[in-house]
C-alpha cells in the first residue's frame, strides 16, 4: 500500500503569506522546522524573528553567531547552549 505524502506544515504555507503580520507570527513559531528556519534566514530581511526563535537547534544557533547579520539575535536566543555562552564571555574578558 502506498503511503500518502505528509501534508506540508501550516507554517510552511504561512511564511509566504502576503500579510506581514501573518509571516511574522509564522516565523516566530517555536515549532518551526529547521529547514524552514534555514530557508528564511537565508532570505534578506526575513531573519530577525527566526533567529530569536527558542525552537532553533543549537547547531544552527552556533552557525548563526558567525554571521554579522544574525549574530546579535543568535547571542540573545535563550536556546543558545551554555558552553557557547561561556565561550563568548571568556572571549570578552
C-alpha positions as CSV (number, residue, x, y, z in Angstrom):
1,X,0.0,0.0,0.0
2,X,1.4,3.4,-1.0
3,X,1.9,6.0,1.7
4,X,0.3,9.4,1.3
5,X,2.8,12.2,1.4
6,X,2.9,14.1,4.7
7,X,1.0,17.3,4.5
8,X,3.1,20.4,4.4
9,X,3.2,22.0,7.9
10,X,1.0,25.1,8.1
11,X,4.0,27.3,9.0
12,X,5.5,26.4,5.6
13,X,2.5,27.9,3.9
14,X,2.2,30.9,6.2
15,X,5.8,32.1,5.9
16,X,5.0,33.2,2.3
17,X,1.7,34.9,3.2
18,X,1.4,38.4,1.7
19,X,0.3,39.8,5.1
20,X,3.5,40.8,7.1
21,X,1.8,40.1,10.4
22,X,0.9,36.5,9.4
23,X,4.5,36.0,8.2
24,X,6.0,37.4,11.4
25,X,3.8,35.1,13.6
26,X,4.7,32.1,11.5
27,X,8.4,32.9,11.7
28,X,8.3,33.1,15.5
29,X,6.6,29.7,15.8
30,X,8.7,27.7,18.3
31,X,8.0,24.5,16.4
32,X,9.2,25.9,13.0
33,X,11.0,23.1,11.1
34,X,14.8,23.6,11.0
35,X,14.9,23.5,7.2
36,X,12.2,26.2,7.1
37,X,14.2,28.4,9.5
38,X,17.3,27.9,7.4
39,X,15.4,29.0,4.3
40,X,14.0,32.1,6.0
41,X,17.4,33.1,7.5
42,X,18.9,33.0,4.0
43,X,16.4,35.5,2.7
44,X,17.5,39.1,3.2
45,X,15.4,40.9,5.8
46,X,13.5,37.9,7.0
47,X,15.7,36.6,9.7
48,X,15.1,38.6,12.9
49,X,12.1,36.6,14.3
50,X,13.5,33.3,13.1
51,X,16.9,33.8,14.8
52,X,15.3,34.8,18.0
53,X,13.1,31.7,18.0
54,X,13.9,29.5,21.0
55,X,13.0,26.4,19.0
56,X,16.1,26.6,16.8
57,X,18.6,23.7,17.2
58,X,21.9,24.6,18.9
59,X,23.9,23.6,15.8
60,X,22.0,26.3,13.8
61,X,22.4,28.9,16.5
62,X,26.1,28.4,16.8
63,X,26.4,28.8,13.0
64,X,24.3,32.0,13.1
65,X,26.8,33.5,15.6
66,X,29.4,33.7,12.8
67,X,27.2,35.9,10.5
68,X,27.2,39.6,11.3
69,X,23.5,39.9,10.2
70,X,22.3,37.3,12.7
71,X,25.0,37.2,15.4
72,X,23.3,39.6,17.9
73,X,19.9,37.9,17.8
74,X,21.5,34.4,17.9
75,X,23.6,35.5,21.0
76,X,20.3,36.6,22.7
77,X,18.5,33.4,21.9
78,X,17.6,31.6,25.2
79,X,18.3,28.2,23.5
80,X,22.0,29.0,22.9
81,X,24.0,26.3,24.6
82,X,25.5,27.3,27.9
83,X,29.0,26.2,26.8
84,X,28.7,28.6,23.8
85,X,27.7,31.4,26.2
86,X,30.6,30.7,28.4
87,X,33.0,30.8,25.4
88,X,31.5,34.1,24.3
89,X,32.1,35.6,27.8
90,X,35.6,34.2,28.0
91,X,36.5,36.0,24.7
92,X,35.1,39.3,26.1
93,X,37.1,39.2,29.3
